[in-house]
């Protein structure tokens, strides 16, 4: 009998996509669905970016191109990302990829041997846990503690979890799913631990510019950090380009070279004409970015107001990302639910409101008692937010 590879037992996935499937099936049966499940964006990519992509196709940029990306895009990325972070990057530090997600796998392939440990945020983007384990490492979670303003990393747990076998820490400031944002002190504490223990850092900056107040700051800009940090950057969220699959790693030169070779092995290159659209996104008009943020801010306000009007649900108003991560423990208790998955399933079938829960973002840690759901408001208009969450209430 033919067999599949043993390592597949360790492969996780992004289960938000199965929630999307359940919602689509319910909709196909003629039911109304309010989609809060996926961090996709129902605002189209700006016309000038689409035109640049079409022009590139018409001009014949449809063949292979260099593995680490076309020089013009690498240059634009080094300039844009460097200036927004106060760091001087060379185009050689930039490796273009098919979105932000491949940076996670390739970073781990570059720095982690089987049996070594990597710290990762939990709840967090589920691909961290999946890929660490798939590649034979040990995924060591660190938690966030609720505060009056949102959430803060449990630094004591991070400290206690580092062993001589730890090689890296994954850090996602402006966090999915909980929208946590580090204070400067928290960022410095993580940087200090990384230096003390000689760890690599994957700084997932997918939402660096998806923020409503203030400006973001990268851990890579702290003294001694650029040489040990790989930045994950993506066009997906900032430019509403989720399906175009364009992102990059910005990495110290020795890692950038390895990432480029991994690209050549895995994809040959990132889609050639999409890279020209990326240059236009970075260098062209920036008004659509602000316009999208204004729309998202209106949705956030509507969603927070409604969530906080539901007895037994609570969320602090986040200043970044497009996710809410309300504590629903008391609401579930009032209605007699013990499993958050049952709560989500019944919410879909009784109200049409579709969302992920804490269970979609890495395995639960011991002692974790509160129940949370994640509401993504990037793919749903204000009127439907009010209608859907009104029904949920
Ligand atoms: N990192 C985080 C925290 C994300 O939320 C996502 C997407 O939702 C990604 C990485 C992957 O981004 P991309 O769609 O560009 O691959």
Boltz pocket constraint, residues with backbone or C-beta under 6 A from the ligand:
constraints:
  - pocket:
      binder: B
      contacts: [[A, 39], [A, 98], [A, 99], [A, 100], [A, 101], [A, 102], [A, 125], [A, 172], [A, 174], [A, 175], [A, 176], [A, 204], [A, 206], [A, 233], [A, 234], [A, 235], [A, 236], [A, 237], [A, 242], [A, 246], [A, 247]]
      max_distance: 6.0
